Amino acid sequence: MKPKKLLALFLAAAQIAGLGLSAAAYSIGESSDGTTAEYDLAENDFLSGWAGEIDRSAEDLSEYEEEYGFAEDSPDEYDEEYTEYDEEPYGFDAETDESDGLDAGFILPEDEEPDLTNAVESGDYQYTVNSDEASATISKYIGQDTYVSVPAVIDGYPVTGIGNNAFKGCTGILEIVVPDSVTSIGNYAFYNCNGLTEFTIPSSVTSIGLDAFWGCTSLTSIVIPRTLTSYGTASGSAFEGSGLTTVRFEDGTTAIPNYAFYGCAYLNDIEILSSVTTIGNRAFQGCTSLRSIDIPGSVTSIGSNAFKNCTNITAFTVPSSVTSIGYDAFSGCTSLTSIVIPRTLTSYGTSNGSAFEGSGLTTVRFEDGTTTIPNYAFFGCAYLNDIEIPSTITTIG
């Protein structure tokens, strides 16, 4: 994710709030602490600030005032969702992001250039000795090779990490081989290695940092080993901004973590194994090239915003194994027009909204035996015009 100007935050905020305002209708100022932006709309006075006091007086949302503690008469229910990011390092700030139509406002941590103060040069590498004084992390690649094989041992130290920015901007590299001694790959490790076409994640790796493959536009496929459990954070995915079109998982993978493929705009071919039980929050948010995705019968939960802004998904089948889908899971899925709700799905609406809010749903059907339509089930489904409620339904929330 790349920082934008202050105007981007307002435009994104207005889009989220559904205001549809023209550029002439507002003025923008920065709040006293510099971490939030305030907006004074000359004509409508809809917003009195971001991250805490948002007023949507055009709509009757007063029911949220007491429950969520907003100061204005008609607070925005979305605001609670984003206030968790209103503290460092993710505060809504003058420099914000609206890339690929994703949610604006994530502030990236400081660009973590490696500390080379204690780095030792050896051949094509600079490395630092880890705190255990028995292993090393590659801090910087200084060679010129097209095909790079990272050493498993350097000057007698086993190499256990690839550090932040270690290969950043190495545009001439076509393939990097990482040894199975490595357990972690740092933030921005291969940032803008735009010539990189081949990369294998060894099974020893358990974590890959933020934007590790950002700008690796020639890297189109990856296999995720089952041991890799962390490759997405609240700031984004390791693969965001890459050229990934195809993803496969190693047998035995049980979870797709939060933010796993957030912002992978070219991803269009993914197979989820029958061993997977959970799909995390925002796991596929902004994967605008996805048209369909098969969810196996092993999955029991789908997280909030999981497929948000996957604008080209046209078909989605909720398997009977799924019992819960988080709010806004399909928000922005404007090409998704119909869904069948299995009777086992009991949670798909919360006080934050519906899983289907903001989608293109026009048609809803329920599996035989469904007894309840839960609270907020289809809250905000503006295009829904065809729904059949079976005779087994006893409660509408």
Beta strands, then each sheet from edge to edge (+ up, - down):
strand 1: 26-30
strand 2: 37-41
strand 3: 120-122
strand 4: 125-129
strand 5: 136-141
strand 6: 147-149
strand 7: 153-154
strand 8: 157-162
strand 9: 175-177
strand 10: 184-185
strand 11: 198-199
strand 12: 207-208
strand 13: 221-224
strand 14: 232-233
strand 15: 236-237
strand 16: 246-249
strand 17: 255-256
strand 18: 269-270
strand 19: 278-279
strand 20: 301-302
strand 21: 324-325
strand 22: 338-341
strand 23: 349-350
strand 24: 353-354
strand 25: 363-366
strand 26: 372-373
strand 27: 386-387
strand 28: 395-396
sheet 1: 1+ 2-
sheet 2: 3+ 4- 5+ 8+ 7-
sheet 3: 3+ 4- 5+ 8+ 10+ 12+
sheet 4: 6+ 9+ 11+
sheet 5: 13+ 16+ 18+
sheet 6: 14+ 15-
sheet 7: 17+ 19+ 20+ 21+
sheet 8: 22+ 25+ 27+
sheet 9: 23+ 24-
sheet 10: 26+ 28+
end
